[in-house]
Amino acid sequence: MESAVPGVAIELITVSTLPEELGLLRSGDADVCFLWLPVGAAGLADEPVIIPEVVVSDDVLRHWLAEPRPDGRQAPRGPSVRCGCHNVGL
C-alpha cells in the first residue's frame, strides 16, 4: 500500500473497543479508522466517508454510507479509492 502513494507512511493501530477508536480520532492520534456503523457518536456525522471504487447498487452504496442519516441528510462524500477487494466476488 505505501508503495502506491510515495511519501505516505501508514502505521496500523489495533484497539479493542469503540471508545478507544473514537478517542484516537478525537485526540488526533489516528487520522482514519474503520468502524461498524452506527457508532452513536454525533461528532462523526459530518466527517466525509471514503467510497471504495467498486461497482455496487445504489442500495449497497446507501448502506455503506449509512444513508439516510437519522436527520435525513446524505452522508458527506469523501474521495473514492481503489481497494484490494475487486476479485473477492463482491
N, C-alpha and C positions, 0 to 999 in steps of 0.2 A: 504494500500500500504506500509506504513512504517513498518508494522509487517513482511512483506515478505523479507525485507532487514534490518536486525537489525543493528543499528548504523548509519543509514542514516536518516537524518531529511529532510522532504520536506516542503517547505513553498511556497504556491501558491501566485503569484503576478498577479493582473489583471491591464492591461493598455488598453487605448482606441485606440491608434494609432500605426501604424507600426514604425514610428520613435522612439516612446517611447520604444517599444520592442527591436529594434536594439540598442538603447542607453544603455539599461540594459545589453545586451550581451557584447557590446564593453567595458563597464566600469567594467565588472566582477561582477556586482550586481545580475546577473542571469546566471546560468550555462546552462540552457536549455530553449527553448521556442518553442511553436507550431506556425508556420507561414503558411499563404497561399502563395504558390509559383506562379509565380516568385516574388521575393521581390525586384529585381532591385538593389541589393547590391552585387557587385562583391566580396567583402570581405568575404562573406559567402560561396562562390563557392567551397572552398576546405575543408569545415567542413564535417565530416562524418555524414551520415544520419542513424538514428536508424530505423531498419527494424522490423515491427511487425511480430511475429510468427503466421502468418495465411497463409493458402493455397490460393494463388491467381495466376492468369495467368501471363505470362511474360509481357503482355501489361499493366496490372494493376500495377505490380511492377515497370516498367519503368515510369509510370505516377506518382507513389508515390515518386520515386527518382528524378523526373524531368529530365528524360533522353530522348535523349542525351542532354547534356548541350549545350548552344549556340556555344561553341567552338568545339563541337563534342565529348568531353570526357564523360566517365561514371562518375557517382557520386561516391565519396569515400564511401565505405560501413562501417557503424558503427556496433555496436553489434545488434543482433536480440533479441527481448524481447517479453515475453508473455504479452498479453494485455487482458483487460476485454471485448473484443468485439467478442469472439468466438461464442456467441449464439445470435448474432444480425442479422443473416441472410446475412452475407457477402458472 
